Amino acid sequence: MSTIFRLLLVLVIGTSSLLYSCKKVEHGIDVPIVSINENTVSTIQVGKKLKVGFIANQVTDFTFSIVPVAAGEALMTENITVDPNTFIVSKEFDIPNQVSWIGDALLKISYTSAGQVIEKTKPITFTESNPQMFLVGGSVAAGWEPTLALPMSLYDKDSKSKFEVYEYVTVDGSGFKFLPTNVDWTDAFGKGTSDGTLLQSADAGNITVASDDFYRIRMDAEAKTYEVLKSTWGVIGSATPNGWDSDTDMKFVGSKGIYTWKLTVNLTVGELKFRMNDDWIINIGGELSSLQQDGANIAIATAGKYDIELSRTASGYSAKISKN
């Protein structure tokens, strides 16, 4: 009987201890405190949205600021109000795409606890933004949904505002516009008061083409200009009918999102390459599975009638050369 009593006593004491410990955890910290969530990023490009998580307890408001590590005024300061029933707060801050923001800084919070001002910091680095531009519109493969917009690329190594993309464009679909992000329509570029000019405004018009075809589309976000150039492909070389003097044109047989050119032609023993717009500025050669700019000449070992097909995908250009 005494053994049973001892077991019951141990069980009661253990249960009491467990309830007491749970009670302590439930009450938690009863002094004002604010911290920056450790999951907040430590590096971000300027021009992006910075999401910062805060953990707050017994605090109704605090000050958040971003301060450069080097001497100087705060880059931004904001007073944040906290719902008494909320312990985790998440805020987004628009980081301007400005040179003055690039470098090391501190995320800083200030609040009052027990009559004293408490300050906490978390290091962060702001890096230079990678310039970007997107193409959107009913006349291109993306349609009018910004999140599906087609990325453009820089074409001038000395510029961060000149972008281009090669795309099949149709007359139907009401044209296209340019977007600085693939999130929404904020700061979209459209047609200005005349052909070739851009307007960064909700009142800007759509840019249209006169015929369905494959085009090189360029825009300069700084000069606010654009260019739409019909783009053709052909073959040139000693194996082709016109030799190295001029191109034998290929026919575009693709559509939105499908970029294919074909040609049936008599070739002789020799070499050939692919050129765009009858010019050497863009010429591709080398391995047929992965054609490269300024690549090697492609050898034709046997004379005869050939089917030639050139394809462009997200990974680049490839070709098929088949003897009939």
Buried (B, 14 or more C-beta within 10 A) or exposed (E): EEEEEEEEEEEEEEEEEEEEEEEEEEEEEEEBBBEBBEEBEEEBBBBBEBBBBBBBBBBEEBBBBBBBEEEEEBBBEEEBEBEEEEBEBEEEBEBEBEEEBBBEBBBBBBBEEEEEEBEBBBEBEBEBBEBBBBBBBBBBBBBBEBEEBBEBEBEEEEBBBBBBBBBBBBEEBBBBBBBBBBEEEEEBBBBBEEEEEBBBEEEBBBBBBEEBBBBBBBBBBEEBBBEBEBBBBBBBBBBBEEBEEEBBBBEBEBEBEEBBBBBEBEBBEBBBBBBBBEEEEBBBBBEBEEBEEEBEBBEBEEEEEBEBBBBBEEEEBBBEBEEE
